């Protein structure tokens, strides 16, 4: 009889390949596919999901898992083998409760909905996407019904994006975070005269933005031999193994941070995909699983590094030189203040670090209401706008800048949003650890040397792929579970500098 | 019990989706994938082939076929249902003789070989691709061994690209064609002073070439809603259903025909994919199967239309206006003569219409020798160069312009080449029929109106997808099998004009 591990690995390798297929179908749809290809694409996506689901949930997978588990023979829980069994078993037990038809329907609806969103957003026409949202939430309710041991419906969804997370615990973290953020916003509210961000608005020719972004990404580790960057309506990152990493961005000729920080953000995701150990390639552990951890990487690079004082000192003279004119006198301190201006706004992905998480909290609340049927799709735009007024004090002028700004719900990604704010918290914890381990980190960053931090992240986070859950990984690196403290401390430190305050 | 046709269609629809996946994996590899992604991509390609092969050759497919066949109940052989059963049964009976492992190995080796070729060609280093050719031909011999009822080994390969074709019959056609072509080459050999093609060589900025090509493709039917065009080292066309058609081309700043006729050629392929009837989408009949027929479409557009006198009259003033300088005085007659100059040369895809088929004949001969083991891979470059000297009288300066010019063997496409010359013959037959049906065709083309011909091709060829074999289709349209006569007559007519000869 063949080694049960070999058999399990072989089956899982084929499933990892199918995962790459699904990723490629999606990457292509978002970057390359002609629009009329959408209907056929949705069928293809659905078929791949059905085949993959059937192959995964089969009894044969169960038998292989059982045999492999019996074979573990005291292997350390941290070993690749034990992790493989642990992770696959958890996923298998969840996935096998879901009928194949439903898995295929979810995939098809997500593909179709994503395409409808692209048009609806362009035309700022909520009605164009509403039937697809109805369908996605209906399917998601059927999905939730597959599980009979939940504290709440939303737990099943959240767990798909942040394995092991519980709604009640996320709500507790968000309550704590929200009150801290509201206090910070209040603290800086009267001091908007301290920060001038006019240097970020102006005329920035896209070809020069490309030069700046390319240079910056290369410092981070972007390399054309195994990476590519393309344009997308809603930027994202994909990994097809550790040697084919693809990021996307968008360019705004009148506002520099869109491309600059958007690309840094996605490159942060890409580095995570690239950094997974060679031994985990073509296994179910070969792709990071927790989107909270994933987002911690993108937010850490975008904000803690990219909007940090040391790197601003490197970026400012380059920006001044490339674009001249009104920014010709820009210095590091000016850029540092500008890119850290706190101001409630409409668009999540362009929000400052303080208000950003409030965009998430309101989405987290709204999608629970939608899943539980307490809010109807037709009432969503109104609820959205009311929540923005209440939490951020802003008036939403149209749906494109409101409920249509994000692709997630149309693309079936329901339960995904909270991971963005969890990512901020985790980034706060990891950045604190990195600082402790690399005493000269600021000196490195101020010299534009980013590889020290990248290697630290690779060693402590990236290489493990999906071996450890977020809490397991944080326990190893930071000595405890997700916490609000470090992120808030980090914000206070920054705001004290930017707003000339003592936030202690 | 469910309708056996419905069950068969459902299974075949999933297989059609998997075919699209394989096509996308290949399209992406050739146009987008970062080079270091190749190893993972080869595994993915192999896994998809294995799953698809297993699903297709299963006994369940056989049972569905049998039930569907019993259900046909006197349906016309031309009906979609009868064609589905006929075509799927033929493919199933062939595919089930091939073990799944071998199918997967062939797919993996093709993907790996294709990538190796890209590097080897760039560096003109045959040794870089030789081990991959060894592997591909070894696998192909194992593939041939799966069939015990062949007249010759090559039949099994040829049939994959041109279903129903037999090596002996193709050899007979090629013998006839070769002697006709050699006579034509001899007839014009002393008259090279009649044709000046210097207008095609010069400086043609790529952005203006793009303008010219875009305009021309749009006249043919290219539409960004369902098409895209990209760059590729070795241009090709792909179809993912009739609403997602992708072509590729390459640009030579110093030689205009590369992009102009290359793009027309691929667009001809694309129109075939786009033209398949809606009712055949997501069935095994939804993609043209005969590569001879496919090539007839590309060659017809590239040569009979694109290098025809009427359209040259439209193209010449546009070229003159766009590029000016040495071509500012170009007229239709001058362009017509230039693009039809007969001159033995090194590169197949840039050969004139007369010598082109000789490039094919020698490949057809060499690959039979390689399959049968009469020629060793290590001796291939020498054999290639000797054959070029013998058939075309040219000296091959390096492997990049010799045996490495085509990707096919490295990409596992063995038995494919003859379909190019068969395509020329079929194009000759179809163009003759179109002329008879559309008496004002020249007037239309001379006015730049290409849709009349496109619609004729759609009605007589494209819409049928893979319903009919080449001989069935030619019987319907031209009243007989593949023949050399019409193509040679067409060439004689053209050469008589271009070289001021009477070739009767």
Interface residues (C-beta under 8 A of the other chain):
Chain A: X13 X14 X17 X18 X20 X21 X24 X25 X28 X32 X33 X34 X35 X36 X37 X39 X40 X41 X43 X44 X46 X47 X48 X50 X51 X55 X224 X225 X226 X227 X228 X240 X241 X243 X244 X245 X246 X281 X282
Chain B: X13 X14 X17 X18 X20 X21 X24 X25 X28 X32 X33 X34 X35 X36 X37 X39 X40 X41 X43 X44 X46 X47 X48 X50 X51 X55 X224 X225 X226 X227 X228 X240 X241 X243 X244 X245 X246 X281 X282
